[in-house]
Amino acid sequence: MSYAEPIERLIREFSRLPGIGEKSATRLAFHVLNGSREYADGLARSISDVKEKVGQCSTCCNLSDRDPCDLCSDVRRSQSVICIVEDVNDLAAIEATGGYRGSYHILHGSLSPLKGVGPDDIRIGEFIRRVESGGIEEVILAMSPNMEGEATALYITRLLKPLGIRVTRIAVGIPVGGELEYMDGVTIGRAFEGRREM
């Protein structure tokens, strides 16, 4: 079925979003169309504000409408411990636990030579400059336990070891509620490597 050109254009724009196919894009377009004018204006303003007002924190590369961001400005957080994550969603997941009180550095990706992503394509240079400015005692690597995350962690470790900074990696292994018999060998092996005394 052919819709009016503005509807078709909105469907095309929604379908460009990750994970949104044509049917979902059509439902979203009609949701906006059938909603109030205020709703549509608010949605348009929110999209515009995100592009105009959100940037990267000059310290940790977090996405924020302030520089430095709220996390870097929080004097209760330790600035001597930095947790490196691949993206903002990883930071949000760690923050949701409420257990970490150090600072962060967001790489905005991971090394992937097969996809052409090298050290200059993510925020490793900014991190190294931050470390070289001094005061860092520990770096916690919190990358995903996949090929790209492992390559990134190894690369950063090689850069930091000569500087004498303690480098740790978050533990990986059996998830809470997981059944041992269904785990793969790598996961079980890492669980054994990361074991601790009770």
C-alpha positions in Angstrom: 0.0 0.0 0.0 1.2 3.5 -0.8 1.0 6.1 1.9 1.2 9.9 1.7 4.8 11.0 1.1 5.4 12.4 4.6 4.2 9.1 6.1 6.5 7.1 3.7 9.4 9.4 4.6 8.8 8.8 8.3 8.6 5.1 7.8 11.9 5.1 5.9 13.6 7.1 8.7 12.3 4.7 11.4 13.3 1.7 9.4 16.9 3.0 9.4 17.0 2.5 13.2 18.8 -0.7 14.3 16.4 -3.6 14.8 13.5 -1.9 13.2 12.1 -3.5 10.1 9.5 -2.1 7.8 6.5 -3.4 9.7 7.8 -2.0 13.0 8.7 1.3 11.3 5.1 1.5 9.9 3.6 0.9 13.4 5.9 3.6 14.9 5.0 6.1 12.1 1.3 5.6 12.7 1.8 5.8 16.5 3.3 9.3 16.0 0.6 10.2 13.4 -2.2 9.1 15.7 -0.7 10.8 18.8 -1.2 14.4 19.8 0.6 17.3 18.2 2.3 17.9 21.6 3.6 14.3 21.6 5.0 14.7 18.0 6.6 18.0 18.9 8.1 16.6 22.1 9.6 13.7 20.2 11.0 16.0 17.5 12.5 18.3 20.2 14.0 15.3 22.1 15.7 14.1 18.9 17.0 17.6 18.1 18.2 18.2 21.7 20.1 14.9 21.7 22.0 16.0 18.6 22.5 19.6 19.8 23.2 19.3 23.5 24.9 15.9 24.1 28.6 15.5 23.6 31.5 13.6 25.0 33.0 14.3 28.4 36.5 15.6 27.9 37.7 13.4 30.7 36.1 10.0 30.3 34.3 10.2 26.9 30.9 9.6 28.5 27.9 11.0 26.7 26.7 14.0 28.6 25.1 17.4 28.4 27.9 18.7 30.7 31.6 18.8 30.6 33.0 17.3 32.7 30.1 14.8 33.1 28.3 14.2 36.4 30.4 11.1 37.2 33.7 12.9 36.6 32.5 15.8 38.7 31.5 13.6 41.7 34.2 14.2 44.3 33.0 11.1 46.2 34.3 8.9 43.4 37.9 7.7 43.3 39.9 9.2 40.5 42.8 6.8 41.0 40.8 3.8 39.7 39.5 3.8 36.2 37.1 1.2 34.8 37.4 0.9 31.0 34.2 0.0 29.2 33.3 -0.4 25.5 30.2 1.8 25.4 27.9 3.9 27.5 25.4 1.0 28.0 28.2 -1.0 29.7 28.8 1.9 32.1 25.0 2.1 32.8 25.0 -1.6 33.6 27.9 -1.3 36.1 26.3 1.9 37.7 23.0 0.0 38.1 24.8 -2.3 40.6 25.7 0.5 42.8 28.9 -1.2 43.8 31.6 0.6 41.9 32.8 4.0 43.1 35.7 4.7 40.9 35.9 6.6 37.6 35.3 5.4 34.0 36.7 5.6 30.5 34.4 4.8 27.6 36.1 3.6 24.4 33.1 3.8 22.1 33.9 0.5 20.5 36.4 -2.3 20.6 39.3 -3.3 18.4 38.2 -5.4 15.4 40.9 -5.8 12.7 38.5 -7.8 10.6 36.1 -4.9 10.5 38.9 -2.4 10.1 38.6 -0.9 13.6 42.0 -0.1 15.0 43.3 1.9 18.0 42.8 5.2 16.3 39.1 4.5 15.7 38.2 4.2 19.4 39.1 6.4 22.5 42.4 4.6 23.5 44.5 7.7 22.8 42.4 9.8 25.1 42.7 7.2 27.8 46.5 7.0 27.5 46.8 10.8 27.8 44.7 10.6 30.9 46.9 7.9 32.4 50.1 9.8 31.5 48.8 12.9 33.4 49.3 10.8 36.6 47.4 9.7 39.7 46.1 6.4 38.3 46.7 3.4 40.5 44.5 0.7 38.9 42.8 0.2 35.6 39.9 -2.3 35.5 39.2 -3.8 32.1 35.5 -4.4 31.7 35.2 -5.5 28.1 32.8 -8.1 26.8 34.3 -11.6 26.8 34.3 -12.0 23.0 37.1 -11.8 20.5 37.0 -8.1 20.1 36.8 -7.4 23.8 39.7 -9.8 24.4 41.8 -8.1 21.7 41.1 -4.7 23.2 41.9 -5.8 26.8 45.2 -7.3 25.6 46.2 -4.2 23.7 45.5 -1.9 26.6 47.3 -4.2 29.0 50.4 -4.1 26.8 50.3 -0.3 26.8 49.9 0.0 30.6 52.3 -2.7 31.9 55.4 -0.6 31.1 53.9 2.3 33.1 53.7 0.2 36.3 50.0 0.6 36.7 48.0 -2.3 38.2 45.7 -3.8 35.5 42.8 -6.0 36.5 40.0 -7.6 34.5 36.5 -8.2 35.7 35.8 -11.9 36.3 33.8 -13.9 33.8 32.3 -17.3 34.2 29.1 -19.1 35.3 26.1 -16.7 35.6 24.0 -16.7 38.7 21.2 -19.2 38.1 23.1 -20.9 35.3 23.3 -24.7 34.9 26.9 -26.0 34.8 26.0 -28.7 32.3 24.9 -26.1 29.7 28.0 -24.0 29.9 30.7 -24.0 27.2 34.2 -25.1 27.9 35.7 -21.5 27.7 33.1 -20.2 30.2 33.8 -23.1 32.7 37.6 -22.6 32.2 37.3 -18.9 33.0 35.2 -19.6 36.0 38.0 -21.8 37.4 40.6 -19.2 36.6 38.5 -16.5 38.4 37.7 -18.6 41.5 38.2 -17.1 44.9 38.5 -18.2 48.5 35.3 -18.7 50.5 
